[in-house]
Amino acid sequence: MTVKVKFWGVRGSIACPSPNHVVYGGNTSCVEVSCGDANIILDAGTGLRALGQDYLRRQALSGVLLLTHTHWDHINGFPFFTPAYQPGWRFRVMAGHLSDVGGIRSVLASQMANPMFPVPLTAMRADMQYEDFRAGDTLTDLYPGVVVRTAPLRHPNEATGYRIEAGGRAVCYVTDTEHVPGQPDENILRLIEGADLVIYDSTYTDDEFPAKVGWGHSTWQEGIRLCRAAGAKQLAIFHHDPDHDDSIMERIEDEARTEWSGALVARDNRVLSVG
């Protein structure tokens, strides 16, 4: 069975509605993974708004939202997810880093509370289920035939990486995370081993990285190194720096393809078939 991956938002840190960010996209992190009746959403950045409109068009009626973490660029599309306001729809919203600090419902409610936002979380009329787990858990009850493995990532305030196994394929979503040069992250290597597609935090280049240590992000070169070491088949370069406009991203794409034929650059609205 084919697993479909659609990128609704590929930018990191802040949305970039600019004529210099048209080709690769300016929406922040949001990726849809679908296989049969399974609809899994990864992160709720600004790309979630357009995904919600697509849900309405095709009357998907339900889905599972898995959050890596709750920094603004990964949740600020959530209040604009129109299906959540529709009675008769059903969504599970899950996170692996908030069990000890009030849980995911409390965090999402806080960003929609006065004076930050005029519409409260309670205005969402869909059946919204908020669930917390711990990074490292395996989730087996999302959809029949779907297993989601998780792992903790190196990021300020913590984050969770995901491996979605469905239809005999494995898609991994590993953002936001910071590597240590020369020390491959064993948590990530185990998570992405033999994966068909790895979507990886490639905010910086290796040349830029030394000035960004401690910021919680990685490089496309490290993504290639990890994929090669883990025997993964394909890398999607993701979470693009806002300062990397289309001309810079085009250069990165050329360099990455030269470095490894399995590398590609994620773009808003790009669809990949895995399988």
N, C-alpha and C positions, 0 to 999 in steps of 0.2 A: 504494500500500500504506500502511495506517495505521501510524504509529509510536505506541506507547503509553508514557506516562511515568507512573510511580507514585512518590509521595513516601513513603518509609519513615521518614525522619527529616529535620526541617526546622530544628532548633534549632542555635544556635551555642554554642561555648565549653564548655558543660556541660549534661548532661541535666537536665530539670526535671520529676521525677515529683511534680507538685503539682496540687491541685484547681483552681488558677488557671491551669493550662496544658493544659487538657483539649481545648478546641475546636480550637486550632491545633497542639497537640502538643508533647511535651517531649523526643522522641528527637533525638539529634544526627545530623549529615548522612549521608544515604544515599538515593540516587535510583536507580530501575531504569528503563532504557530498553530496550524490546523492539520488534522488528520482524521478523516471520517467525520464522526459527530463531535470530535474533541475540538474545542476552541480555547486556546490558552493565550493570554496576553501577558507579555513581559514588560513591566514598567508602565508608568502612567504620565510620561512627559507630554509636551504639547501635541505630539503626534496622536495622542489618544482621542482628541476631538474629531479628527477626520475618520479614525477607525470607528468611533461611535456612530457617525453618520452612515458609514457603510453597513454597520450592524442593522440600523433602522431600515435601510434599503432592502437587505436580504432577510430581515426578520429572524435573526439568529436566536434571539430570545434568552440566551444564557451564555455564560462564559466563566473562566477562572482567570483572575488577575494575580500574577505573582510579582511581587516587588523585590528588587535587589536591595533597596534601602529607601530612605525617605528624605533625601536632600531635594531641594526645590525642583531641580531640573528633571527629577524622576517622578514627581507627583503633581506638578502644577497643571497638568491636563485633566486631573481627576474631577474637579468641580464642573468641567465642561463636557463630561461624558454623558450625552443626552439619554442613552438607554437606561441609565441608573435612575432617571426620574419617571420612568414609565411603569405603571402597574402591570403586573403579569410577567415581567422579566425577572431573571434570577442570576445573581453573580456572587461568586466566592472571592473575597479579597484576602490575600495571604502574604505574610512577611515572616522572615526568620531571624530578626535582630532586635525585636522590641518586647519580648516577653517580660523583661525585667524593668521596663520603663513605661508601663501603662498599656502596651499593646497597640496594634495597628489601628483599631477603630478610634482610639483616643487621639492618636497623632493626626489622622486624616480629619477628624472633627476640629482639631485645633487650627488647622490651616483655613477652615471654612467658618471660623468664629469671628464675631466682631472684635476689633475693627478691621481685621484683615480681609474679610469677604462678606458680602451681604446676604448670601443664601446658606443656611446651615445644612449640615450633613443630614439632618432629619427630614429635609425636603425631598430626599431621594425616596421615591415610592416603590421602586423595584424591591424584590426580596434580596436584601444585601446581607451577606454573611461574612463576618470579619473573623479571621482565624490566625492565630500565632503558632509558629513552630520554632524549632531551633536549627540554625544552619548546621548541616551534617545529617539531618533527618532524611529519610526516604519517604516520599508521598506516593501512596498506592491507591488512594480512594478518589482521585479526581475524575477519571473516566475509565471505563473498562478497557483493558489492554494498554493503558498508559501508565508508565512509571516515571516519576520525577525524582532524581537524586539531587542532593544539595550539598554545598560546601561553603565554609566561611571564607571571606576574602579580606585582603589587607586594605582597609579604607577607613578614614576618620568616621567615627560613630558606627562602624561595622557595616558589612554588606554581605549578600548571599549570592553565590553562583548556582546555576541550574543546569541539569542535564535531563532533557526530555527524551524518553525512549518510547517510540510508538511506531507501529507498522514495520518493525524490524530495522528502524533507523534511529540514530541518536543525534540530537541537536543540542549544543551547549551554548549557554548565554553567560558570559563571564565579564561583567562590568559592574561596578568600578573597582579596580584593584591596582595595587602598586607592587612592582617586582623589586627584588634585590639583585643588582647586576651580578651575574656569575653564579646565582643560587636559584635554580628553577623552583617554583612554588610547588611543593609536593601535593598539596590539596588540589591544585588546578590540574596537575598531571594526572592524578587519579580520576578526576572528574571527566576529563576530556579524552581519556584513553580510547583510541580507535573510533572516535566520533566521526560522523559523516560531515558535520559542519560545526565550526566553533566561531561564535560571534564574540569578539574580544576587544577589550578596552585598549584602543590604540590612539589615545589622545595626543601623545607626543611622538617625536622621533627620538632615536638614540642620542642624537646631537643635542636636542632640547632638554632631555631628561635630567641631566645633572643640576640644572637650575630649578627644577620642579620637585626635587626629592621632598617627601613629606606631604605632598598634595593629594596623594591617593590614586594616581593613575599610572598607566604603563605606555608601551610603545608598540608600533606595528612590528618592529624587528623582534621584540620579545615574543609577540604572538606567533610569529613564524617559528622561532626557536622552540617554543612550547609544543606547537602542533607537530613539528618534526619529531621531537623527543617522544611524544605520546602516540605517534602513528595516526594522527587525525588526517582526514582526507582534504578538508577545505577550511580556509580561514576567511572570515568576513571582518575586515577592518572597520571599527565602529567607534562611536562616541568622539566624533571629530572635534578638535579644538575650535572654538569660535573664531580664532585668528587664522585658521586654515581655510582660506577662501577657495573658490573653485580652481584657480590656477595652481595653488599649492597642493590641493587634493589630487589634481590631475598628475602632478609630478610624483606624489607619493604612490599613486596607483601604478604608474609606469615603473618606479623603482621596486615596488613590492612584487609585481609580476615578473620582473627580471630576477629578483631574489628567489622566488618560489612560485611555480606555476599554479599552485593551489590557492594562492592569495587573490582576493578581490576586495573592492571597496564598497561598503554598504551605501546606498543612496535612498532618500525618501521615495517611497512607492515602488521600490525594486522588489520583485518577487522571485524567489528561488524554489525550485522543486527538488526535494531531497529524496531520491529513491528511483 
